[in-house]
Amino acid sequence: MAKGYWIGRVDVTNPDGYKNYVAANGAAFAKYDARFLVRGGAYEAVEGEARARNVVIEFPSYEQALACWHSPEYKAAKAERDGHAVADIIVIEGYDGPQPA
C-alpha cells in the first residue's frame, strides 16, 4: 500500500500566533501516525515560486493522510493557524512502482 503525504508551502505572517498552531497540531499528527520528513530547513527554489517554509509529512496511507486533514483534531489546529499564515497544502498518494534504473 502506498503511503500518503501532505506537502505544504507556508508563509508565516504572525510568528507568535503561528506558535499556537504548531503546539496544537501534534494531537492530530500523533493520532494518524504522521511523521515529518521535511519541517522548515534550508532550501533553494530552483524553479517556480516558493514560500518561506516547506513541510512534507508522511502517513502510513493516503487514506490516513486525508482522514487527518478532515479530522476534528486537525480542524481545531488549523483554526489556530488561520490569520497567522498563508499556506498551499496538498494531500497526495505516494508512488510504489518501479524506479529508474
C-alpha positions, 0 to 999 in steps of 0.5 A: 500500500502506498503511503500518503503525504501532505506537502505544504508551502507556508508563509508565516505572517504572525510568528507568535500566533503561528506558535499556537498552531504548531503546539496544537497540531501534534494531537492530530499528527500523533493520532494518524501516525504522521511523521515529518520528513521535511519541517522548515530547513534550508532550501533553494527554489530552483524553479517556480515560486516558493514560500518561506517554509516547506513541510512534507509529512508522511502517513502510513496511507493516503487514506490516513493522510486525508482522514487527518486533514478532515479530522476534528483534531486537525480542524481545531489546529488549523483554526489556530493557524488561520490569520497567522499564515498563508499556506498551499497544502496538498494531500497526495498518494505516494508512488510504489512502482518501479524506479529508474534504473 
